[in-house]
């Protein structure tokens, strides 16, 4: 008798199989038990007749606690009423471990309680669906870049200096020297792009932001492509094509999960390149027209991003923000040095920025000047400046935050459900 997963059962109709999983639910009707058995691939109903097993087994199944681990032997039968098209007629039943009273019940639980039990909350159908969508997004990310000749390059987690800003760094001792958890792999991808042309990194990043908004985590995952000889315009095209690919792949392969999450996919179907594009000044004018305060010399906040994104049916690209608002490595627009050659992609439906990037400063003198202006340690960037000494070229890239993307595609109200074990302000367990 073969051990099979729930996802394989439709291929085994009429055969005897073994299932290994957990009791996801049950109900009884006299001489019948209807046992919902979950494994890593799905849930199936196992029907146990009193006459098909010994009395002790039948009684034990009747009183077995939720999430007990079990092994079921039985035959696979077609069942049009089943969500997966089959059920299992149980002929044998083994309890691997009888669970204690499970703390998460069908009743309504508060967020704080569920977060304290995150290690168990992951077993719920909603959380399983979210994690499957997350895994699909990550697979799509890798596929998109791998198929287009990009080389995956791993960036370090320990870094000697800031990338995005000195106020959001997690500092640690590195054998007597100060080191920081990375905010971004971008600077290292710039070095790699000078060697390999088209590269990307994918990994965890850290921001010590004292923020409790629905969009923020202190630890999150980013994918960051970087391309030699790219300009801002080419960078925006790449971002459009990338986002369209990721969304379309999720729609193609994870519709059952989106349906379980009650995600209206109509908006996602509209994520097709090209996207609307606005300069920062045009975006400010649009906000003022809608009665939302905005300044040509300031960055946008969450409310302003939401209003801008809601003005369009698909993601919108806002480009050429004020240079004073952006990081030291952003190249200034030659046509207007007060503007940076940067862009943000804002997701619709209030999810805000999911991609941020732009063209990097390729002039040694200009970059040194910006490092001084930002009061950053020149010595820490000696290696980075070398990239401008030896064969400097125009180059550009961006970063996409996985968690915000998962929240948007799944239609979630908060990023805490988008990652298996979220790290937030005042939250580091489990």
C-alpha positions as CSV (number, residue, x, y, z in Angstrom):
1,X,0.0,0.0,0.0
2,X,1.5,3.3,-1.1
3,X,1.9,6.4,1.0
4,X,0.4,9.2,-1.0
5,X,-0.4,12.9,-0.4
6,X,-3.9,14.3,-0.5
7,X,-3.0,16.1,-3.8
8,X,-2.3,12.8,-5.4
9,X,-5.6,11.1,-4.5
10,X,-7.4,11.9,-7.7
11,X,-4.9,9.8,-9.6
12,X,-5.5,6.9,-7.2
13,X,-9.3,6.3,-7.5
14,X,-10.1,2.7,-6.8
15,X,-6.7,2.0,-5.2
16,X,-5.7,1.3,-1.6
17,X,-3.6,4.0,-0.1
18,X,-2.0,5.2,3.1
19,X,-2.4,8.8,4.2
20,X,-0.3,10.5,6.9
21,X,-1.5,13.8,8.4
22,X,-3.4,15.5,11.1
23,X,-7.1,15.5,12.2
24,X,-8.4,18.8,10.8
25,X,-12.0,18.2,11.9
26,X,-14.6,15.5,12.5
27,X,-18.3,14.8,12.9
28,X,-20.1,11.6,13.7
29,X,-23.5,10.1,12.7
30,X,-24.2,6.9,14.6
31,X,-22.3,4.2,12.8
32,X,-20.2,6.7,10.7
33,X,-17.3,9.0,11.4
34,X,-16.4,11.7,8.9
35,X,-12.8,12.6,9.5
36,X,-11.2,15.5,7.8
37,X,-7.5,14.6,7.4
38,X,-5.0,17.3,6.4
39,X,-1.5,16.8,5.2
40,X,0.9,19.4,3.6
41,X,-0.9,19.3,0.3
42,X,-4.6,19.5,1.2
43,X,-7.6,18.1,3.2
44,X,-9.6,15.0,2.4
45,X,-12.7,13.5,4.0
46,X,-12.1,10.0,5.3
47,X,-15.3,8.0,6.0
48,X,-15.1,5.4,8.7
49,X,-17.8,2.8,9.0
50,X,-18.2,1.1,12.4
51,X,-18.0,-2.4,10.8
52,X,-14.8,-1.6,8.8
53,X,-12.6,-1.2,11.9
54,X,-12.5,-2.8,15.4
55,X,-14.6,-1.2,18.1
56,X,-11.7,0.2,20.0
57,X,-10.4,2.1,16.9
58,X,-13.9,3.4,16.1
59,X,-14.3,4.7,19.7
60,X,-10.9,6.3,19.7
61,X,-11.6,8.1,16.5
62,X,-14.8,9.4,18.0
63,X,-13.0,11.1,20.9
64,X,-9.8,12.1,19.2
65,X,-8.7,15.8,19.7
66,X,-8.3,18.2,16.9
67,X,-4.7,18.2,15.3
68,X,-3.9,14.7,16.5
69,X,-1.5,13.1,14.1
70,X,-2.9,10.1,12.3
71,X,-2.3,7.5,9.6
72,X,-5.2,6.3,7.6
73,X,-5.4,3.2,5.3
74,X,-8.3,3.0,2.9
75,X,-9.6,3.0,-0.6
76,X,-10.0,6.1,-2.8
77,X,-13.5,6.8,-4.1
78,X,-14.7,9.5,-6.5
79,X,-17.1,12.0,-4.8
80,X,-18.5,14.8,-6.8
81,X,-19.6,16.6,-3.6
82,X,-16.0,16.8,-2.3
83,X,-14.0,20.0,-3.0
84,X,-11.2,17.8,-4.3
85,X,-13.4,15.3,-6.1
86,X,-12.6,12.2,-3.9
87,X,-13.0,10.8,-0.4
88,X,-11.2,7.9,1.3
89,X,-13.1,4.9,2.8
90,X,-11.1,4.2,6.0
91,X,-10.2,0.5,6.6
92,X,-7.3,1.1,9.0
93,X,-6.6,4.0,11.4
94,X,-3.5,4.6,13.5
95,X,-3.0,7.4,16.0
96,X,0.6,8.6,15.9
97,X,0.1,11.2,18.6
98,X,-3.0,12.3,20.5
99,X,-3.0,16.1,20.7
100,X,-3.8,18.0,23.9
101,X,-6.8,20.3,23.7
102,X,-6.0,22.6,20.8
103,X,-5.8,26.3,21.8
104,X,-7.1,27.7,18.5
105,X,-10.8,26.9,18.1
106,X,-13.5,27.8,15.5
107,X,-14.5,30.7,17.8
108,X,-13.3,34.2,17.1
109,X,-9.8,34.9,18.5
110,X,-8.1,38.3,18.8
111,X,-5.1,39.2,16.8
112,X,-2.8,39.3,19.8
113,X,-3.8,35.7,20.8
114,X,-3.3,34.4,17.3
115,X,0.1,36.1,17.0
116,X,1.2,34.5,20.3
117,X,0.2,31.2,18.7
118,X,1.6,31.9,15.3
119,X,3.4,28.6,15.2
120,X,-0.1,26.9,15.4
121,X,-2.1,29.5,13.5
122,X,-0.1,28.6,10.4
123,X,-2.1,25.3,10.3
124,X,-5.4,27.2,9.5
125,X,-6.7,27.0,6.0
126,X,-6.4,30.8,5.5
127,X,-2.7,30.9,6.6
128,X,-1.9,27.9,4.5
129,X,-3.4,29.6,1.5
130,X,-1.4,32.7,2.1
131,X,1.9,30.8,2.4
132,X,1.2,29.0,-0.8
133,X,0.7,32.3,-2.6
134,X,3.9,33.6,-1.0
135,X,5.8,30.6,-2.3
136,X,4.3,31.0,-5.8
137,X,5.4,34.7,-5.8
138,X,8.9,33.7,-4.8
139,X,9.0,31.0,-7.5
140,X,7.8,33.6,-10.1
141,X,10.5,36.1,-9.0
142,X,13.2,33.6,-9.5
143,X,11.8,32.3,-12.8
144,X,11.4,35.8,-14.3
145,X,15.0,36.8,-13.7
146,X,16.5,33.4,-14.4
147,X,14.8,33.1,-17.7
148,X,16.0,36.6,-18.8
149,X,19.7,35.9,-18.2
150,X,20.0,37.4,-14.7
151,X,22.5,35.8,-12.4
152,X,21.5,35.3,-8.7
153,X,24.2,36.8,-6.5
154,X,24.0,36.5,-2.7
155,X,24.5,39.8,-0.7
156,X,25.9,39.8,2.8
157,X,23.7,40.2,5.9
158,X,26.4,42.0,7.9
159,X,27.4,45.3,6.4
160,X,29.8,48.1,7.5
161,X,27.6,51.0,6.7
162,X,24.1,52.2,5.9
163,X,22.4,51.9,2.6
164,X,19.0,53.6,3.1
165,X,19.6,55.7,6.2
166,X,21.5,55.8,9.5
167,X,18.5,56.0,11.8
168,X,17.0,52.6,10.9
169,X,20.0,50.4,11.4
170,X,20.2,47.3,13.7
171,X,23.7,47.6,15.1
172,X,25.7,44.6,16.3
173,X,29.2,43.9,17.5
174,X,31.4,42.2,14.9
175,X,34.5,41.0,16.8
176,X,35.1,44.5,18.3
177,X,33.9,46.5,15.3
178,X,30.5,48.0,14.6
179,X,28.4,46.2,12.0
180,X,24.8,46.4,10.9
181,X,22.1,44.1,9.6
182,X,21.6,44.9,6.0
183,X,18.9,47.3,4.9
184,X,19.4,46.3,1.2
185,X,21.7,44.3,-1.0
186,X,21.7,47.0,-3.6
187,X,25.2,48.3,-3.2
188,X,26.6,44.8,-3.6
189,X,24.5,44.2,-6.6
190,X,26.0,47.3,-8.2
191,X,29.4,45.6,-7.8
192,X,28.1,42.3,-9.2
193,X,26.5,44.1,-12.2
194,X,29.9,45.4,-13.2
195,X,31.1,41.8,-13.4
196,X,28.0,40.0,-14.7
197,X,25.9,42.6,-16.4
198,X,22.4,41.5,-15.1
199,X,22.1,40.3,-11.5
200,X,19.7,40.0,-8.7
201,X,19.8,39.1,-5.0
202,X,17.0,37.8,-2.9
203,X,17.1,37.6,0.9
204,X,16.1,39.1,4.2
205,X,16.6,42.8,5.0
206,X,16.2,44.7,8.2
207,X,14.9,48.1,9.2
208,X,14.9,49.3,12.8
209,X,11.8,51.5,12.2
210,X,9.7,52.2,15.2
211,X,6.5,51.9,13.2
212,X,3.3,50.0,13.9
213,X,1.6,50.6,10.6
214,X,0.0,47.8,8.6
215,X,2.8,48.0,6.0
216,X,5.9,47.7,8.1
217,X,8.0,44.8,9.4
218,X,11.5,45.0,11.0
219,X,12.6,41.9,9.0
220,X,11.3,41.4,5.5
221,X,12.4,39.9,2.2
222,X,13.4,41.8,-0.9
223,X,14.4,40.9,-4.5
224,X,16.8,43.4,-6.0
225,X,17.8,43.3,-9.6
226,X,20.6,45.6,-11.0
227,X,21.6,46.0,-14.6
228,X,24.7,47.6,-16.1
229,X,24.0,50.2,-18.8
230,X,20.4,50.6,-17.7
231,X,18.7,54.0,-17.5
232,X,15.6,55.0,-15.5
233,X,13.4,54.5,-18.5
234,X,14.6,50.9,-19.0
235,X,14.3,50.3,-15.2
236,X,10.6,51.3,-15.3
237,X,10.0,48.9,-18.2
238,X,11.6,46.1,-16.4
239,X,9.6,46.8,-13.3
240,X,6.3,46.8,-15.3
241,X,7.1,43.5,-17.0
242,X,8.2,41.9,-13.8
243,X,5.1,42.8,-11.8
244,X,2.8,41.7,-14.7
245,X,4.6,38.4,-14.8
246,X,4.4,37.8,-11.0
247,X,0.7,38.6,-10.8
248,X,-0.3,36.6,-13.9
249,X,1.5,33.5,-12.6
250,X,-0.3,33.7,-9.3
251,X,-3.6,34.0,-11.1
252,X,-2.7,31.1,-13.3
253,X,-1.6,28.7,-10.6
254,X,-3.1,29.8,-7.3
255,X,-6.8,30.7,-8.0
256,X,-8.1,28.2,-5.4
257,X,-6.1,29.9,-2.7
258,X,-7.2,33.3,-3.8
259,X,-10.8,32.1,-3.8
260,X,-10.4,30.7,-0.2
261,X,-9.1,34.2,0.8
262,X,-12.2,35.7,-0.9
263,X,-9.9,37.8,-3.0
264,X,-11.7,39.6,-5.8
265,X,-9.3,39.0,-8.7
266,X,-10.8,41.6,-11.1
267,X,-8.3,44.2,-10.1
268,X,-5.4,41.8,-10.5
269,X,-6.5,40.9,-14.0
270,X,-5.8,44.5,-15.0
271,X,-2.1,44.4,-14.0
272,X,-0.8,44.6,-17.6
273,X,2.1,46.7,-18.8
274,X,2.5,49.5,-19.5
275,X,1.4,51.2,-16.3
276,X,0.4,54.9,-16.0
277,X,3.4,57.1,-15.3
278,X,3.5,60.4,-13.4
279,X,6.4,62.7,-12.5
280,X,6.5,63.6,-8.9
281,X,5.3,67.1,-9.8
282,X,2.4,65.7,-11.8
283,X,1.5,63.5,-8.9
284,X,1.5,66.5,-6.5
285,X,-0.8,68.4,-8.9
286,X,-3.2,65.4,-9.0
287,X,-3.2,65.2,-5.2
288,X,-3.9,68.9,-4.9
289,X,-6.7,68.6,-7.4
290,X,-8.2,65.9,-5.2
291,X,-7.9,68.1,-2.1
292,X,-5.0,66.2,-0.5
293,X,-2.1,68.3,0.8
294,X,1.1,67.8,-1.1
295,X,4.4,69.7,-1.6
296,X,6.7,69.5,-4.7
297,X,9.7,69.3,-2.3
298,X,8.5,66.5,-0.1
299,X,8.2,62.8,-0.3
300,X,4.8,61.1,-0.2
301,X,3.3,59.5,2.9
302,X,1.0,56.5,3.1
303,X,-2.2,58.5,2.7
304,X,-0.9,60.3,-0.4
305,X,0.3,57.1,-2.0
306,X,-3.1,55.6,-1.4
307,X,-4.9,58.4,-3.1
308,X,-2.6,58.3,-6.1
309,X,-2.9,54.6,-6.5
310,X,-6.7,54.7,-6.2
311,X,-6.8,57.1,-9.1
312,X,-5.9,54.3,-11.4
313,X,-7.1,50.8,-12.2
314,X,-3.6,49.3,-12.2
315,X,-0.3,50.1,-10.6
316,X,1.1,53.5,-11.2
317,X,4.7,54.6,-11.5
318,X,5.7,57.9,-9.9
319,X,9.2,59.1,-11.0
320,X,11.6,61.9,-10.4
321,X,11.1,62.6,-6.7
322,X,12.9,65.5,-5.1
323,X,16.6,64.6,-4.8
324,X,16.7,65.8,-1.2
325,X,14.2,63.0,-0.2
326,X,16.3,60.2,-1.7
327,X,19.4,58.2,-0.8
328,X,22.9,59.4,-1.5
329,X,23.4,57.0,-4.5
330,X,20.5,58.3,-6.6
331,X,21.6,60.0,-9.8
332,X,20.2,63.5,-10.3
333,X,18.2,64.3,-13.4
334,X,20.6,66.3,-15.8
335,X,17.5,68.2,-17.0
336,X,16.6,69.2,-13.5
337,X,19.2,68.5,-10.7
338,X,16.6,69.1,-8.0
339,X,15.0,65.8,-9.1
340,X,16.4,62.3,-8.7
341,X,16.2,59.7,-11.5
342,X,14.1,57.4,-9.3
343,X,10.8,55.7,-9.4
344,X,8.2,54.0,-7.1
345,X,5.6,51.6,-8.3
346,X,2.4,52.1,-6.2
347,X,-0.1,49.2,-6.1
348,X,-3.8,49.9,-6.3
349,X,-6.4,49.3,-3.6
350,X,-4.4,51.2,-0.9
351,X,-1.4,49.0,-0.8
352,X,1.1,51.7,-1.6
353,X,4.7,51.2,-2.7
354,X,5.7,47.7,-3.7
355,X,8.7,48.6,-5.9
356,X,11.3,51.4,-5.4
357,X,14.4,52.0,-7.4
358,X,16.1,54.1,-10.0
359,X,19.3,55.0,-11.8
360,X,22.5,55.1,-9.6
361,X,25.0,57.9,-9.6
362,X,27.9,56.8,-11.9
363,X,30.2,59.8,-11.4
364,X,32.9,59.4,-8.8
365,X,33.0,63.2,-7.9
366,X,29.2,63.5,-7.6
367,X,29.0,60.3,-5.4
368,X,31.8,61.5,-3.1
369,X,30.0,64.9,-2.8
370,X,26.7,63.1,-1.8
371,X,28.4,60.9,0.8
372,X,29.9,64.0,2.4
373,X,26.5,65.8,2.2
374,X,24.8,62.9,4.0
375,X,27.6,62.9,6.6
376,X,28.4,59.2,5.9
377,X,31.8,57.6,6.7
378,X,33.8,57.9,3.4
379,X,36.1,55.0,4.5
380,X,33.1,52.6,4.7
381,X,32.3,53.3,1.1
382,X,35.8,53.1,-0.3
383,X,35.0,49.8,-2.1
384,X,31.7,51.3,-3.5
385,X,33.6,54.3,-4.8
386,X,36.0,52.0,-6.6
387,X,33.1,51.0,-8.9
388,X,33.2,54.6,-10.2
389,X,37.0,54.5,-10.6
390,X,37.3,51.4,-12.7
391,X,34.9,51.3,-15.7
392,X,31.9,53.2,-14.4
393,X,28.8,53.0,-16.5
394,X,25.2,54.0,-16.2
395,X,23.2,51.4,-14.2
396,X,19.9,51.0,-12.5
397,X,17.8,48.6,-10.5
398,X,15.0,48.4,-8.0
399,X,13.8,46.5,-4.9
400,X,10.5,44.7,-4.5
401,X,9.3,43.8,-1.0
402,X,7.8,40.3,-0.9
403,X,5.5,40.9,2.1
404,X,3.8,44.0,0.7
405,X,3.4,42.2,-2.6
406,X,1.8,39.2,-0.9
407,X,-0.5,41.5,1.1
408,X,-1.6,43.2,-2.1
409,X,-2.1,40.1,-4.2
410,X,-3.9,38.3,-1.4
411,X,-5.9,41.3,-0.4
412,X,-4.7,41.2,3.2
413,X,-5.3,44.1,5.7
414,X,-1.8,43.7,7.4
415,X,1.6,42.4,6.5
416,X,1.8,40.3,9.6
417,X,0.0,37.5,7.8
418,X,2.3,37.5,4.8
419,X,5.4,36.0,6.4
420,X,5.5,32.8,8.5
421,X,7.0,34.4,11.6
422,X,6.7,38.2,11.5
423,X,9.1,40.5,13.3
424,X,7.5,43.7,14.3
425,X,8.0,46.4,16.9
426,X,7.7,44.7,20.3
427,X,7.2,41.3,18.6
428,X,10.0,38.8,18.2
429,X,8.3,35.5,19.3
430,X,7.6,32.8,18.4
